Amino acid sequence: MHDLTLKENHQQNLRNEREGSIMAKLKTEFKSTKPNPDEEHLRTLWQAENRNLARSLAEEVRTSQRRKDNKLPLLKAGGLNDGDIARLLKEDKSLSNRALSEARQKITVPPVGVDFEDLQKRDLKLVQTNAERMELHNPSWYGYDWASNYGGWWKCWNGEAEEVPSVGFNVGADRFDPRAQAYGEGWFDGDFSTINAYLAFQFRPPSWGHLHINISQWLHGYYILYSNEKWYTSGYARAELDTWIQVHQNYWRPRHSHRRFTCAGDELHPTRSGRIDGQYGCSYTTNVGEGDLVTVRVGVRLHCYARASGSFTILNFQAGAANYVYEPYLYWYLHH
């Protein structure tokens, strides 16, 4: 029993060392155009997310090493040396670069004949009309906000400079443009990038009560994934896109997330690619007090992961004027 306990402790120490090593290599950033309420609390939550991510990556590293160890005898038995493998990986990279170039030519702009700007204007007009009717006929308090107050982001990645996620803001126009990408390396090595970006709306409720929030998000962007698993590698690619909303009055309420898109696999070739153009609704319900400032953060999460040379994942809401995230208004009402 004592020997078993020592072994378990040793294994746990190895896991902790692995996670600590990965945490030290993670590149992170947390910023906003204006400070958030209780920002230190948000940073604490973000750091916890990073620790969970490091734990997951540590397990991935261990699994990748095991795969490599298992395949080395096969490579040697087949008469392949490191030079042969390097040549094959280079060929894989060349094929994936060609697939990426061809896919980008087809999907960086929306389909011809769809005027999203006009659809967005009509959406705003309908919301304004509905707000006027609420004012006339609803005994409950209501409100709407046509302009966000600030924007922000937090991001994390473990790859090279080409894999740094990014975002730009036009707060006055209620727009921002996030991007994330990941490129696999070597036989089994994986890299990732993740970014959460948001706009924040603020208002003061005129009464206490049950607060109902509705917000519209227009997403315009594209995805491209490529992986081609071979007997000498372990190719894999994954993309995740979430929308989310979070509310603060005196303290932060839990963040509500919705998965809008996911794609993953080890045989995604020539590519899996396409556009994401659409309107997505988010809602939130909580209790609030009278007069204290309410902050509502509405954002998106982009996560990209790719393993082995030649594999890549891209989520782009940034390239050119046709790709962006638009959050034109926030609508809320109270009832007692």
C-alpha positions in Angstrom: 0.0 0.0 0.0 2.8 2.4 0.9 4.6 1.7 -2.4 1.3 2.3 -4.3 0.9 5.7 -2.6 4.5 6.6 -3.5 3.9 5.7 -7.1 0.6 7.7 -7.2 2.4 10.7 -5.6 5.2 10.4 -8.2 2.8 10.3 -11.1 0.9 13.4 -9.7 4.2 15.3 -9.3 5.0 14.5 -13.0 1.6 15.8 -14.1 2.1 18.9 -12.0 5.5 19.5 -13.6 4.1 19.0 -17.0 1.2 21.4 -16.4 3.6 23.9 -14.8 6.0 23.7 -17.8 3.1 24.3 -20.2 1.7 27.2 -18.1 5.2 28.8 -18.3 5.1 28.6 -22.1 1.6 29.9 -22.6 1.4 33.5 -24.0 -1.5 35.5 -22.6 -3.0 39.0 -22.8 -5.9 40.7 -21.0 -6.9 44.2 -22.1 -9.9 46.5 -22.5 -10.4 50.0 -23.9 -12.0 51.0 -20.6 -11.6 49.1 -17.2 -14.2 46.6 -16.4 -16.0 46.6 -13.0 -14.3 44.2 -10.7 -11.6 43.6 -13.3 -9.4 41.7 -10.8 -12.2 39.1 -10.4 -12.3 38.7 -14.1 -8.6 38.2 -14.3 -8.8 35.5 -11.6 -11.5 33.6 -13.6 -9.3 34.0 -16.7 -6.3 32.6 -15.0 -8.4 29.6 -13.8 -9.4 29.0 -17.5 -5.7 29.0 -18.4 -4.9 26.4 -15.7 -7.6 24.1 -17.0 -6.3 24.6 -20.5 -2.8 23.8 -19.4 -4.0 20.6 -17.8 -5.7 19.6 -21.1 -2.6 20.4 -23.1 -0.4 18.5 -20.8 -2.5 15.4 -21.4 -2.3 16.0 -25.1 1.5 16.3 -25.0 1.7 13.0 -23.1 -0.6 11.3 -25.6 1.4 12.6 -28.6 4.7 11.4 -27.1 3.2 8.0 -26.6 2.0 7.9 -30.2 5.5 8.9 -31.4 7.2 6.2 -29.2 4.8 3.6 -30.7 5.5 4.6 -34.3 9.3 4.9 -34.1 9.9 1.1 -34.4 7.6 1.0 -37.5 9.5 3.9 -39.1 12.8 2.2 -38.5 11.5 -1.2 -39.7 10.4 0.6 -42.9 13.9 1.9 -43.5 12.9 5.6 -42.9 15.3 8.0 -41.2 14.8 11.5 -39.9 15.7 13.0 -43.3 13.0 10.9 -45.0 10.4 12.0 -42.4 11.5 15.7 -42.8 11.0 15.4 -46.6 7.5 13.9 -46.1 6.5 16.6 -43.6 7.7 19.3 -46.1 5.5 17.8 -48.8 2.5 17.8 -46.4 3.1 21.4 -45.6 3.3 22.3 -49.3 0.0 20.5 -50.0 -1.8 22.3 -47.1 -0.5 25.7 -48.2 -1.9 25.2 -51.6 -5.2 24.1 -50.1 -5.3 27.2 -47.9 -4.6 29.5 -50.8 -7.4 28.0 -52.9 -9.9 28.1 -50.1 -9.3 31.7 -49.3 -10.0 32.8 -52.8 -13.5 31.4 -52.6 -14.7 32.4 -49.1 -13.2 35.7 -48.0 -16.4 37.6 -49.2 -20.1 36.8 -48.7 -22.1 35.4 -51.6 -23.1 37.8 -54.3 -26.7 39.1 -54.1 -26.9 39.2 -50.3 -27.0 42.7 -48.8 -26.2 42.3 -45.1 -25.9 46.0 -44.5 -29.6 46.4 -45.6 -30.7 43.5 -43.4 -29.0 45.1 -40.4 -30.7 48.5 -41.1 -34.1 46.8 -41.3 -33.3 44.9 -38.0 -32.6 48.2 -36.2 -35.7 49.8 -37.6 -37.9 46.9 -36.3 -36.3 47.0 -32.9 -36.9 50.8 -32.7 -40.6 50.2 -33.6 -40.9 47.5 -31.0 -39.3 49.7 -28.3 -41.8 52.5 -29.1 -44.7 50.1 -28.7 -43.3 48.9 -25.4 -43.1 52.5 -24.2 -46.8 53.0 -25.0 -48.3 49.7 -23.8 -46.0 48.0 -21.3 -46.5 48.9 -17.6 -43.1 47.5 -16.8 -39.9 49.4 -17.1 -38.0 49.0 -20.4 -35.0 50.4 -22.1 -32.6 50.1 -25.1 -29.1 51.1 -25.9 -28.0 51.8 -29.4 -24.3 52.3 -28.5 -21.7 50.2 -26.7 -19.5 51.9 -24.1 -16.2 50.0 -24.5 -14.6 46.8 -25.7 -12.0 44.3 -24.5 -10.5 40.9 -24.9 -8.5 38.1 -23.3 -6.4 35.7 -25.3 -4.0 32.8 -25.0 -1.8 30.9 -27.4 1.2 28.6 -27.4 2.5 28.8 -31.0 4.7 31.0 -33.1 4.1 34.6 -34.1 1.8 33.6 -36.9 -0.6 32.1 -34.4 -1.1 35.1 -32.2 -4.9 35.8 -32.1 -5.9 39.4 -32.6 -8.9 41.8 -32.6 -9.5 45.4 -33.6 -12.4 47.7 -32.3 -14.6 50.4 -33.7 -16.6 50.9 -30.5 -18.5 53.9 -32.0 -19.8 51.7 -34.8 -20.5 48.7 -32.4 -18.1 46.5 -34.3 -15.0 44.5 -33.7 -13.0 42.0 -35.8 -11.5 38.9 -34.0 -9.2 36.3 -35.6 -7.6 33.1 -34.4 -5.5 30.5 -36.2 -3.3 27.4 -35.4 -0.7 25.4 -37.3 0.5 22.0 -36.4 4.2 21.1 -36.2 6.4 18.0 -36.6 5.0 14.5 -36.4 2.6 14.9 -33.5 3.0 18.4 -32.0 -0.1 20.6 -31.6 -0.5 24.4 -31.2 -3.6 26.4 -30.4 -4.9 30.0 -30.1 -8.0 31.2 -28.3 -9.5 34.7 -28.0 -12.6 36.1 -26.2 -13.5 39.5 -27.5 -16.5 41.6 -26.5 -18.4 45.0 -26.5 -19.9 46.3 -23.2 -23.1 48.2 -22.7 -23.9 50.1 -19.5 -27.1 51.6 -18.1 -28.8 52.2 -14.7 -32.2 50.5 -14.1 -34.9 52.9 -12.8 -36.3 50.3 -10.4 -35.5 47.0 -8.8 -36.9 43.8 -10.5 -36.3 40.9 -12.8 -34.1 42.1 -15.6 -34.5 40.6 -19.1 -31.8 41.4 -21.6 -31.9 40.6 -25.4 -29.1 41.5 -27.8 -28.5 40.9 -31.5 -25.1 39.8 -32.9 -24.3 39.8 -36.6 -21.3 37.5 -37.4 -19.5 37.7 -40.7 -16.4 35.6 -41.3 -15.0 32.3 -42.5 -13.4 29.1 -41.4 -10.8 26.9 -43.0 -9.5 23.6 -41.6 -7.1 21.1 -43.1 -5.7 17.8 -41.8 -4.5 14.7 -43.6 -3.5 12.0 -41.1 -0.7 9.7 -42.4 0.8 6.6 -41.0 3.8 8.5 -39.9 2.0 11.5 -38.3 -1.2 12.2 -36.3 -2.9 15.1 -38.2 -5.9 16.7 -36.5 -7.7 20.1 -36.7 -10.5 21.7 -34.6 -12.4 25.0 -34.6 -14.9 26.2 -32.1 -17.0 29.4 -32.2 -19.2 30.5 -29.2 -21.2 33.6 -28.5 -21.7 34.7 -24.9 -23.2 37.3 -22.6 -22.3 38.3 -19.0 -23.9 40.8 -16.6 -22.5 42.8 -13.7 -24.3 44.8 -11.0 -22.2 44.9 -7.8 -20.8 41.5 -8.8 -20.3 39.5 -11.9 -23.0 36.9 -12.8 -22.0 33.7 -14.6 -21.2 33.9 -18.2 -23.8 32.3 -20.6 -22.3 30.7 -23.7 -23.8 29.3 -26.9 -21.9 27.1 -29.4 -22.5 28.4 -32.9 -20.0 26.4 -34.9 -17.7 23.5 -34.4 -15.7 21.4 -36.9 -13.0 18.8 -36.1 -11.3 15.7 -37.6 -8.2 14.0 -38.8 -9.2 13.6 -42.4 -10.2 17.2 -43.4 -8.8 17.5 -46.9 -8.6 19.1 -49.4 -10.2 21.4 -46.8 -13.3 22.0 -44.7 -14.1 25.7 -45.4 -17.0 28.0 -45.6 -18.6 31.3 -44.5 -20.4 32.2 -41.3 -22.9 34.9 -42.1 -25.9 35.4 -39.9 -27.7 37.0 -37.0 -27.6 35.3 -33.6 -29.6 36.3 -30.5 -28.4 36.3 -26.9 -30.5 36.7 -23.8 -29.9 36.9 -20.1 -32.2 37.1 -17.0 -31.2 38.2 -13.5 -32.3 40.3 -10.6 -31.1 43.9 -10.2 -31.5 46.8 -7.8 -32.6 50.4 -8.5 -30.1 52.9 -9.8 -26.8 50.9 -9.6 -24.8 50.7 -12.8 -25.4 47.5 -14.9 -22.7 46.4 -17.3 -23.4 43.8 -20.0 -20.5 42.3 -21.9 -21.5 40.6 -25.1 -18.8 38.7 -27.0 -17.5 35.8 -29.0 -14.9 33.1 -28.3 -12.8 31.7 -31.1 -10.7 28.6 -30.5 -8.4 26.9 -33.0 -6.2 23.8 -32.6 -4.1 21.9 -35.1 -1.7 18.9 -34.6 1.2 17.7 -36.9 2.8 19.5 -39.8 0.4 20.4 -42.6 -2.6 20.6 -40.3 -4.1 24.1 -39.7 -7.3 25.8 -38.4 -8.4 29.4 -39.1 -11.4 31.4 -37.8 -11.3 34.9 -39.4 -13.8 37.7 -38.7 -11.2 40.3 -39.7 -10.0 40.1 -43.3 -11.3 43.0 -45.3 -14.5 45.1 -44.9 -16.8 42.0 -45.3 -15.7 40.2 -42.2 -16.6 41.5 -38.7 -18.8 41.1 -35.6 -21.6 43.7 -35.3 -23.6 44.3 -32.1 -25.9 47.2 -32.9 -28.1 47.4 -29.8 -29.1 46.0 -26.4 -32.7 45.8 -25.4 -33.9 45.2 -21.8 -37.0 45.3 -19.6 -37.9 44.9 -16.0 -40.9 43.4 -14.2 -41.6 43.1 -10.5 
